[in-house]
Amino acid sequence: MALAQEMQSPGQRWWAHVQYLASDSLEGRLTGTAGYEKAAEYVADQFKADGLQPAGTKGYFQPVKFDVQRIVAAETSMRLVHDGKTVLLSLGPDAILGSQLPQPQTVKASMVFVGYGLHIPEAPFDDFKNLDIRGKVIVYINGGPSSIAGPLKSNARAPQEFIQFIAGQGAVGLISIANPKSMDIPWSRIELSASQPGMRLDDPTLQDSKGPMFTASFNPAHADKLLAGSGHTMAELLTLAEAGQVLPRFGLPSTLEAVVRTRNEVVESPNIVGVYPGSDPQLKSEYVVYSAHLDHLGVGEPIDGDKIYNGAMDNASGVASLLEVAGSLHREHVKLKRSVLFVVVCAEEKGLLGSRYFAAKPTVPVRSIVADLNTDMFLPIVPLNYLVIFGGDESTLGDDVRAVAGPLDVQIIADRQPDRNIFIRSDQYNFIRAGVPALAPAFGSKAGSAEEKTLAEWLTHRYHAPSDDVNQPVDLQAAAKFNRLMLALTMRVADEAARPAWKDSSFFRRFATK
């Protein structure tokens, strides 16, 4: 195996990892399944072959327990009641129920539209100012005013902030409505996810909700059912949202009544952790974390007859890049001052849970972690000429990326879709909340270019679909170039005399002082 890998090109070595991790035999690598266990064993075997030392709690593994919740659709119902009239809501076409937080068995509550549902004292901006939401279900549109920076809006939407805030204000539930222009995938595919199980960490100290919380996502095309009788329409609200304007807040005349039935169990899956030791007598006790999530969606509702959600780009690609960087350090006998901790996490698709557990209970002292470089769905399906760096403006890590990207003729560009909340939607965010400077790179493109169209079409047709498999077109040269960039970035951060530092202007530097 090792000799065969040596004879492959860098792009082929990367692709060989993707081919195994995204093969049908692993059945989509759902956290808590045998397919995920096979993938974890593969990663651990690669770590061993590349000379990484075990750095988990059980060899290379850090086991994590999860509470799993499935919505039993056949026994669940929702309806809106107003002036004695009832509107039945269909699970799937109208709404899907959240399965991550514990659902109440019954709900009967009035509703209030709270704009974007943002509480950001630092902006200052507060959709909840002078609103009484106690005992109510809040309804909101995802996004936020254009006057507020994307990272602030993203942080306010994170469960650690959002759920705890509305629960503290007495809300009994929430209904989110996506802005169609910032939806990654069409509703016809979103409703297929209703059969997916939700998870939360079994550790009660790491749970966002201390009790039941009704949660649902509503089809924006049907949202006027919620707004009926309020004097407002979805078209009106979306016009304001798309212009980046503040949204009105108002009571909704209908009462929401729901009966929710769930099936629960406990499962366990590991994070996989290996260390490439540093050589400097002082700095080797500090760590640069290179992270990627291994899990995907498993087996789900079929699309075009295929029910295995292989997750080739999301995120076998990122794990393969991590393995390629680790392998390059080993093959080239690179000496680094700091140690590099390679952390492959579970349950990212269930709410960043594996990385949340690791960040809360790291296998090295948390203050010894100087940075997290996270790789998730970087999409090497176009040439690598542009990179978007999520978190690149928050710390000196952004300067490091620019320094290594220049010689590779890669241009760093801004995120043109901040309301997608990518900054908080992958594992770097849990390291940030632990006070660790972090970032995540992804392929970018010029506005209006063919590459922009290709990336957008991938989201529409392949993201969280069975077609994200090894049969899709992939640019192996672009992937190899990305891996060279990530190797250079890892080496630069590991060898710098000073630790990466938060920029004075960064909102997130507050976490470093907690």
Buried (B, 14 or more C-beta within 10 A) or exposed (E): EEEEBEEEEBBBBBBBBBBBBBBBEBBBBBBBBEBBBBBBBBBBEBBBBBBBEBBBBEBBBBEBEBBBBBBEBEEBBBBBBEEEEEBEBEBBEBBBBBBBBBBBEEBEBBBBBBBBBBBBEEBEBBBBEEBEBEEBBBBBBBBBBBEBBBBBBBBBBBBBBBBBBBBEBEBBBBBBBBBBEBBBBEBEBBBBBBBBBBBBBBBEEBBBBEEBBBBBBBBBEBBEBBBBEBEBEBEEBBEBBBEEEBBBBBEBBBBBBBBBBBEEEEBEBBBBBBBBBBEBEEBBBBBBBBBBBBBBBBBBBEBEEBBBBBBBBBBBBBBBBBBBBBBBBBBEEBEBBBBBBBBBBBBBBBBBBBBBBBBBBBBBEBEEBBBBBBBBBBBBBBEBBBBBBBBBBBBBBBEBBBEBBEEBEBEBBEBEEBBBBBBBBBBBBBBBBBBBBBBBBBBBBEEEBEBBEBBEEBBEBBBBBBBBBBEBEBBBEBBBBBBBBBBBBBBBBBBBEEBBBBBEEBBBBEBBEE
